[in-house]
């Protein structure tokens, strides 16, 4: 759709639809039928966007809405009537319903006017062909009726009764109703408690036959739902039902769980709260027997929950051995996410952390996802945060290996660098191992590379030597890094928050000492100056003066990028160029000696180029403003 199409009675859109209607041959031609549905889905939208080029390098993004006038409505009726024809084809019906589902999902935000105009077309052509026994059709129609009610529109009240059945009633029980939560004026936690009480009442007096009927209907819902409703809402609702069943029917709860496991391949719920409830009713051997005797896809995930929820007072040396064996033989996606539960095993095996982490680190060499449980060890929420070297004695190296294995997942949990700070305090060279890992993950790491913050380096006693060593190690990883303005070394000098005077002074001292010490190593000086771009103009000018006093070679000065270059701006470029010219002019007092004649000539040429650019930009601004 284009913003001016209404002037031509939507001739282009009507021609496209008519052409596709002929080509799809009443739904017999599958390819053109699919194409018609895609085009129809776009044309039925009320809100559209158009992109227009304006003078200069500007793009205007125009958002506009369609109005239901006598020119547009025949086109929309034509679309709806032919969508009804396509729905008769079993191969195309799911795509037609998907299009209608999308339409229903947006009518509230698209407004009352178009929904009211479309209602007669949908009633005449489409809705009367829907199957009232089909769960998917019923779900869509219930949503449609609810949206029409919220818009204050009249519709046949019989629709709500015709498109309703017991399975649909179950969906109201299982799926979170945000509209109901708003009506009750409840927060998230309060509403969940309200739902829990309602579910306990619902399942009061439940029998095994009732539960089988319930879970079969859940299975039917799972087949017809899609997206968030299936992958999150239905699963969450089922988990809440199993929590409620523990209160409503504790005497048959183990049998209900055993029956549920026959269906877990469909729902794949979080097993931890179920296993925890089972331990409140059964002995540990009975829980293990219940889980082991059933055959289902994610049995090992449930066994992981078994070891994580195992009551501490019942743990023996045998459970510790079985746990390590289980972790060694379980796929990475079926392991428990955190390792804090190992605290319960320490009283029977003081080396349990070391044994489990060793297995995970070793297996992460083949499948890096085995390192997922290791990530939490280096979070401040972990019970052993900062105590790793005591827990892993005598194998301290295991701590470093575990950190690198977790870092290799590229999930970057240690943003603040709190864990890395402790590891570097233990062994500074570990920082270089981390850099090696970063370069294995990225060919050209830069300022935007996800890695832990290293600001703690400024707090170290030997910060001058260590940061210079860090810079040189980075430079040796890429011989051309001195050319890049935004290498990862620059991350040490960016300011995301207010910086103390002490840190600012240390940064200034580092630049001065490092430039003086390495003035003849021009590649390293270029590398350092790329980080200095985040300093003030005054500081950069002073650092250039230090370099020039220590290295008078013109070729090296020419290699050094001493310009104050700005890479992004808005509006006119003239003020930016003026600022860059003024900075170059401020360098001229450095070149009063005869030995700096080439330097001065070079800078004066740069100033001349800036003046030409300024004149060009002024003319360009004038022409664009006309």
Secondary structure as UniProt FT lines:
FT   TURN            3..4
FT   HELIX           5..8
FT   TURN            9..10
FT   HELIX           11..24
FT   HELIX           25..27
FT   HELIX           30..43
FT   STRAND          47..53
FT   TURN            56..57
FT   STRAND          59..65
FT   TURN            70..72
FT   HELIX           73..87
FT   HELIX           90..110
FT   HELIX           112..121
FT   HELIX           122..126
FT   HELIX           127..129
FT   TURN            132..133
FT   HELIX           135..150
FT   TURN            151..152
FT   HELIX           158..162
FT   HELIX           166..174
FT   HELIX           178..184
FT   HELIX           188..202
FT   TURN            203..205
FT   HELIX           208..224
FT   HELIX           227..228
FT   HELIX           229..234
FT   HELIX           235..248
FT   HELIX           250..252
FT   HELIX           253..260
FT   TURN            261..263
FT   HELIX           264..267
FT   HELIX           272..279
FT   TURN            280..281
FT   HELIX           284..292
FT   TURN            297..298
FT   HELIX           299..309
FT   HELIX           312..314
FT   HELIX           317..328
FT   HELIX           332..334
FT   HELIX           340..345
FT   TURN            346..348
FT   TURN            350..351
FT   HELIX           352..364
FT   TURN            365..366
FT   HELIX           368..371
FT   HELIX           372..375
FT   HELIX           376..378
FT   TURN            380..381
FT   TURN            383..386
FT   HELIX           388..391
FT   TURN            392..394
FT   HELIX           397..407
FT   TURN            408..409
FT   TURN            415..416
FT   HELIX           418..426
FT   TURN            428..429
FT   HELIX           430..441
FT   TURN            447..448
FT   HELIX           455..459
FT   TURN            461..462
FT   HELIX           463..477
FT   TURN            479..480
FT   HELIX           481..483
FT   TURN            485..486
FT   HELIX           488..492
FT   HELIX           501..517
FT   TURN            518..520
FT   HELIX           522..532
FT   TURN            533..534
FT   HELIX           537..550
FT   HELIX           554..559
FT   HELIX           574..585
FT   TURN            586..587
FT   HELIX           588..591
FT   HELIX           594..596
FT   HELIX           597..625
//
